[in-house]
Amino acid sequence: MEAWKRNLWVLWIASFIGSASLTMVIPFLPLFLLQMGVHEHTELWTGVLFSSTFLASALTSPYLGSLADRYGRKKMIIRAGLVLFIVFTLTSIVTNPYQLLALRIFHGLLAGYIPAIIALIGTNTPEEKAGYALTTISTAMASGRIMGPLLGGVISKLVDSRAAFASAGFLILFSTLLVLFLVTEEKVGLSKERVSVFGAFKIVASNRALTMVLLLTVLTSVAVMTIEPVITLYVIELGGSADNSSFLAGFIFSLAGIAGILFATRWGKLADKVGFRSVLLIALIGGALGTFAQIAFHNIWGFSITRFIYGAFYCAVGPCLNGLIIRYTTSDFRGRAFSLNNTASQTGNMIGPMIGGMIASVWSIHGIFWITGLILLFSVALTHTLTEIRSLDKSKTMYSN
């Protein structure tokens, strides 16, 4: 088997385990706080614990990407995996929320597991197979996000939440060892420059196409996170009982992920033939129309069907944005580029819930769907300009093609 194919399947397993490990513990943070005796301001603590990781990751991702470009992406996967093992293992024995907060910040500052995997795929896969490889990895992450909460729920029920955190740590350790012994990284495009975050931002500023891709990442992350935090409330509004709302919301959440598993690789193969920009346009238009369509249905089943259709299109957005990063950068900058993309994604993850909360408070949950659909249509317009921007910047030496 060719090295890039072996890497892809080993990293598929690592991505699946990584995503499952992260999601098998995240939903239980509020319950974990209650078990530690935090019965006042629990919602505030939960928000702080979530946001602190996003913020820390957004701040340090460019630096970690610079290290990946200089010393190798495989080393960064292993480093991030060991950090997550330590974080999850120590989380299983914390006794107060301040210790938990410190570990969540440490997680955000030093992890970067998935961005490092994507960077390795982006530099060690033949360019004509990049679409297939990136969408294949996206199915691993989607599968992990679906299976993680289920696995965490079973472990929490059979043992307790602490056991779920410890299990997540050892699963990450196992996937890290797989990468250590089975992944082969060709030293493609390692940078000889000194690690400089400021320098990375200067390069991005001079590359208008890459800047546009990062802006699209922010917008599409905002579009996702405006809606997801209120799905449970909307399920109740549609007629789901409060007792079953968690199950129904989890089921509806999973539909978009299942659609991604079924359709992502098809989009990837199409992107390898017609280009990432063309597929991204289709995915964003489909995502916008799917978002608007969700407003029209006022029952659980109609809403579920439109969420699945929305997911069938929207699953192509992330891989296409990653593919455009490959197109618009040289190999010696891709670790930084993917890390900056992670910063953009985390920024959107922080902004989205705030926008969604404000819209719901002054308008309605339907208003969130309207605004999200409009954000996606605006993203379509930005994507349409990418060809022109790329042609203007094509003379810059940093382009790989």
Secondary structure, 3 states (H helix, E strand, C coil): CCHHHHHHHHHHHHHHHHHHHHHCCHHHHHHHHHHCCCCCCHHHHHHHHHHHHHHHHHHHHHHHHHHHHHHCHHHHHHHHHHHHHHHHHHHCCCCCHHHHHHHHHHHHHHCCHHHHHHHHHHHHCCHHHHHHHHHHHHHHHHHHHHHHHHHHHHHHHHCCHHHHHHHHHHHHHHHHHHHHHHCCCCCCCCCCCCCCHHHHHHHHHHCHHHHHHHHHHHHHHHHHHHHHHHHHHHHHHCCCCCCCHHHHHHHHHHHHHHHHHHHHHHHHHHHHHHCHHHHHHHHHHHHHHHHHHHHHCCCHHHHHHHHHHHHHHHCCHHHHHHHHHHHCCCHHHHHHHHHHHHHHHHHHHHHHHHHHHHHHHHCCHHHHHHHHHHHHHHHHHHHHCHHHHHHHHCCCCCCCC
